[in-house]
Structures are given as C-alpha cells and as structure tokens.
Amino acid sequence: MITYRVDDILPQLGIQVVDGGQVQNLETLDVFVRWQKPDGTEIPERQAVVGPDPSQGIANYVWVDGDLNLQGFYRAIIQLSPEGNPDARYSLTNPPLVEIEVLSNDFAGIDQSYPMLPMISGEDVAVIMGVPVSSLDSARLIASIDRGRMLTYTYGEMWKCPGLVLDPQGIQIAKMLEASLAAREYTTNPLVVFGPYKKETFGSYSYEMKETNVMSTRQQTGGATGIPNIDAMIGYLQWLVHGCGMSSDIDIVFPDWRQPLTEPIFDPSVPVQ
C-alpha cells in the first residue's frame, strides 16, 4: 500500500488499470479517478495522465493542494471512456483495491493510545488465500482488511501498552496476523452477522450457533480463534505486551461466524461497557 503524509502532493500516484483481471491498453482510453476521503467527503473527479507506454496500463494521478489534508485511508473509483468522449463512461468489471494511507505529519508521541500496527495490502491477503488479488472483490477485501486490523489489535491485547513500538520481528508477526485474520474474514464473508452476542473472556468460552434449524452450544478453548497458527501469532503479540500492568480479564463480544445475516453487524473487537 502506498503511504503519504498529510498535505503531501508528491509523488504522483501511478495506478495500473486492471479490468476483469486483465491489464488494460490505454492507448485509446481516458482514465477518470474519484477519491473518497476518510471522513466520507470526495476529491472532485480528475483525469489521470496515461503513461508513456499505454500497453502497460499505467495512469498517473497528480495530487493538488488540499487533496491529502486528512489522516486515514483514501479509496478510489476508476472509470474509463473512449478517448475524447468523457460522456461514454464505463466502470471496471472487477476492479482491484485502489487505496492509499495518509499518515500524520507529526512524530508519534509516547502517549499515543495504541501501538502502530503495520499496514497490509490486498496482495498480502491474496497470498494467504492462495489466489490472485485481481480475483477478489475489492469492497469485501477492504472490509476484511479493516476487520483483520481491529481483531489483531484486540486479540493481541495491544491496549495494554500505549506507545509500544514493535521490533522488526513483532512487525512481521503482526503483519502476518492481520493478513491471516483478514483472509479468514473474507472467506467467512463480512455479510455474516456476528451473533448472538454474549459477554465472554479470551481463552475459553462458549457460544450458541445456528445451523439450518438446529441451535447448538459450542465450546472454544485454547486460544482466541482455535486455529493453531493464528493463535500462535496472537500468543506472540500477547507476550510482547506482557507485564504492562493492565488486566487481561476484559469482556469481549464473541461471534458466531456462521449465523445468516438478520441484523446489523456489530464490532466484536469493542469491549462491552
């Protein structure tokens, strides 16, 4: 993922235009890009400049003052049109995830409220899933990455150590955990309701699960997820924050991953008040 800092205007962003998994030859096409800012407002649509070799499908987007004025994630919608005919727009059939992160222009203070987790890309998730990133649905991928990051923070008990700076190995483990959890989220589908909701505690817990018309109670022991490789990474991050002094007996809403969507999705990473 490309990162900028607040109020940057350079470098320009090179976007490879892929439609249906195929790189597009832009020799006779115009490329239009519209960005959504972290607060939901939009950067007015602008035309990107096709690169020197149109067959490579690269369109260069030029930032102007005021574009990157907010910290957070920016996401793009890309449309094409025949050259010189902007009214004949069409959207990409299976667009790849086009996203950047804009970081604060300030140095992180030691009193920051949470450790800085490494960023992951759609490609990182696709590697875990063993598929090309172009085959994944971009909106679902974005939701899965966001949720994977939240769960990494929660499962790893990162709230225990405000200001923690992860060492290189910690960064690698956190990145692998984020990608693994995001892949799990993508596979189970963010459009599955995470309920019924109960107050539970990390480690061992029980929950109800509805499969067709059968309601049953299941037990989860030996980790936050019951998946050995994921729980091993969670255990490593928990070890990093061990001894920071905050209680680990925190109530979390744990999900039933298989129940059909019947109500709005709540965020199980948020502690119950």
ABEGO torsion letter per residue (X at the ends): XBBBBBGBAOBBBBBBBBBGGBBBBAAABBBBBBBBBAAGBBBBBBBBBBBABAAAGBBBBBBBBGABABBEBBBBBBBBBBBGBAABBBBBABBBBBBBBBBBABBBBAABABBBBBBBBAAAAAAAAGBBAAABBAAAAAAAAAAAAAAAAAAAGAAABBGBBBBAAAAAAAAAAAAAAAAAAAAAEAABBBOBBBBBBBGBBBBBBBBEABBBBBBBBGEAAGBAAAAAAAAAAAAAABGAGBBABBBBBBBBAABBBABBBBBAABBBX
